[in-house]
Amino acid sequence: MQARMNSPVMIIPEGRQALYSLSASVGKAGVPPRTIGLIELRASQINGCGLCVDMHARLLKKAGETDERLFAVAAWRDAPYFTDAERAALALSEAVTRLSDRSDPVPDEIWNEAARHYDERGLAALLLAIATINAWNRLNVATRQVAGEWMKSAEAKSLVESTVGSH
């Protein structure tokens, strides 16, 4: 496999920094980093972003996430490993990632369940995290970035050492 081109955020570093800054702001909003990592992993699975699926599974594993939970993220509704709050965040992530799949993209049922577990700041963090991972997914999928290649850079190795749950 070969990428079509270098990642756009490597060509325009200001774009990369903007996405990193957005992720960093989400990390300060009080939603558990593992929850953010789970929604990033799930959105990346939906979008078929091999690079991000690989990255977020590795970051979650490094943060102590269990294999059972990592293996079951794609089938979270049928797995007993997730809390009600995590389920609400995963449902919101799926709905916001799949906006064009239904006439009411984020139904009240999904929104209200998320709002039951997260305050306004937490909901804002979830939405920003979902929007950010969808941006990363679109950049990586469009340019066919290769899973695992990101680990070869010194910056990526530093990221794994210092960051969990965000880019």
C-alpha positions as CSV (number, residue, x, y, z in Angstrom):
1,M,0.0,0.0,0.0
2,Q,1.1,3.5,-0.7
3,A,-0.4,6.9,0.2
4,R,-1.6,9.1,-2.7
5,M,0.4,12.0,-1.2
6,N,1.8,13.1,2.0
7,S,-0.8,13.9,4.6
8,P,-2.2,17.4,4.0
9,V,-1.4,18.3,7.7
10,M,2.3,17.5,7.0
11,I,2.2,19.8,4.0
12,I,0.4,22.6,5.8
13,P,1.7,22.3,9.4
14,E,-0.6,25.1,10.6
15,G,-3.6,22.8,9.8
16,R,-2.0,20.1,11.9
17,Q,-1.4,22.5,14.8
18,A,-5.0,23.7,14.6
19,L,-6.3,20.1,14.8
20,Y,-3.9,19.3,17.7
21,S,-5.0,22.4,19.5
22,L,-8.7,21.4,19.1
23,S,-7.9,18.0,20.5
24,A,-6.0,19.4,23.4
25,S,-8.9,21.7,24.3
26,V,-11.2,18.6,24.3
27,G,-8.9,16.9,26.7
28,K,-9.4,19.7,29.3
29,A,-13.2,19.5,29.3
30,G,-13.6,16.7,31.8
31,V,-14.7,13.8,29.7
32,P,-12.6,10.7,30.5
33,P,-9.7,10.3,28.0
34,R,-10.7,6.7,27.4
35,T,-14.2,7.7,26.4
36,I,-12.7,10.2,23.9
37,G,-10.5,7.4,22.6
38,L,-13.4,5.0,22.3
39,I,-15.4,7.5,20.2
40,E,-12.4,8.3,18.1
41,L,-11.9,4.6,17.5
42,R,-15.6,4.0,16.6
43,A,-15.8,6.9,14.2
44,S,-12.6,5.8,12.5
45,Q,-14.1,2.3,12.1
46,I,-17.2,3.7,10.5
47,N,-15.2,5.9,8.2
48,G,-12.8,3.1,7.2
49,C,-9.7,5.1,8.4
50,G,-7.1,2.4,8.9
51,L,-4.5,4.8,10.1
52,C,-6.8,6.2,12.9
53,V,-8.2,2.7,13.8
54,D,-4.6,1.6,14.3
55,M,-3.5,4.7,16.1
56,H,-6.5,4.9,18.6
57,A,-6.4,1.2,19.3
58,R,-2.6,1.6,20.2
59,L,-3.2,4.7,22.2
60,L,-6.1,3.1,24.1
61,K,-4.0,0.0,24.8
62,K,-1.1,2.1,26.0
63,A,-3.6,3.8,28.4
64,G,-4.5,0.5,29.9
65,E,-7.6,-0.3,27.9
66,T,-8.5,-4.0,27.8
67,D,-8.4,-6.2,24.8
68,E,-12.1,-7.2,25.4
69,R,-13.2,-3.6,25.1
70,L,-11.0,-2.8,22.1
71,F,-12.2,-5.9,20.2
72,A,-15.8,-5.1,21.0
73,V,-16.0,-1.4,20.1
74,A,-17.5,-2.1,16.7
75,A,-20.2,-4.1,18.4
76,W,-20.6,-2.1,21.6
77,R,-24.4,-2.4,21.7
78,D,-24.0,-6.2,22.1
79,A,-21.0,-6.3,24.5
80,P,-21.2,-6.0,28.3
81,Y,-17.9,-4.1,28.6
82,F,-19.1,-0.5,28.4
83,T,-20.7,1.8,30.9
84,D,-24.0,3.6,30.2
85,A,-22.1,6.9,29.8
86,E,-19.7,5.3,27.3
87,R,-22.6,3.8,25.4
88,A,-24.3,7.2,25.2
89,A,-21.0,8.7,23.9
90,L,-20.6,5.9,21.3
91,A,-24.2,6.3,20.1
92,L,-23.6,10.1,19.7
93,S,-20.4,9.5,17.9
94,E,-22.1,7.1,15.4
95,A,-25.0,9.5,14.8
96,V,-22.8,12.5,14.2
97,T,-20.4,10.5,12.0
98,R,-23.3,9.2,9.9
99,L,-25.2,12.5,9.4
100,S,-26.5,11.6,6.0
101,D,-27.8,8.1,6.9
102,R,-31.2,9.3,8.2
103,S,-33.6,12.2,8.1
104,D,-33.1,13.0,11.7
105,P,-29.4,12.5,12.0
106,V,-29.1,12.9,15.8
107,P,-32.5,11.9,17.2
108,D,-33.7,13.2,20.5
109,E,-33.3,9.7,22.0
110,I,-29.6,9.7,21.3
111,W,-29.1,13.3,22.3
112,N,-31.1,13.0,25.6
113,E,-29.2,9.9,26.6
114,A,-25.9,11.7,26.1
115,A,-27.2,14.7,28.0
116,R,-28.2,12.4,30.9
117,H,-24.5,11.5,31.3
118,Y,-22.7,14.6,30.3
119,D,-23.2,18.3,31.2
120,E,-23.1,21.0,28.6
121,R,-19.3,21.2,28.7
122,G,-19.0,17.4,28.4
123,L,-21.4,17.4,25.4
124,A,-19.4,20.2,23.8
125,A,-16.2,18.1,24.3
126,L,-17.8,15.1,22.8
127,L,-19.0,17.0,19.7
128,L,-15.7,18.7,19.2
129,A,-13.9,15.3,19.5
130,I,-16.3,13.7,17.0
131,A,-15.9,16.6,14.6
132,T,-12.1,16.5,14.9
133,I,-11.7,12.7,14.4
134,N,-14.0,12.9,11.4
135,A,-11.7,15.6,10.0
136,W,-8.7,13.4,10.5
137,N,-10.5,10.4,9.0
138,R,-11.5,12.4,5.9
139,L,-7.9,13.7,5.3
140,N,-6.4,10.2,5.8
141,V,-9.0,8.3,3.8
142,A,-8.9,10.7,0.9
143,T,-5.1,10.5,0.7
144,R,-5.0,6.8,1.5
145,Q,-2.6,7.2,4.4
146,V,-1.2,3.8,5.4
147,A,-1.9,2.3,8.8
148,G,1.3,1.9,10.9
149,E,3.3,4.3,8.8
150,W,2.5,7.1,11.3
151,M,4.5,5.2,13.9
152,K,7.7,5.6,12.0
153,S,8.1,9.3,12.8
154,A,9.8,10.7,15.9
155,E,6.7,12.9,16.4
156,A,4.4,9.9,16.4
157,K,6.5,8.0,18.9
158,S,6.5,11.1,21.1
159,L,2.7,11.3,20.7
160,V,2.3,7.7,21.9
161,E,4.5,8.4,24.9
162,S,2.7,11.6,25.9
163,T,-0.9,11.5,24.6
164,V,-3.8,9.2,25.1
165,G,-7.2,9.8,23.6
166,S,-6.4,12.6,21.2
167,H,-4.2,13.2,18.2
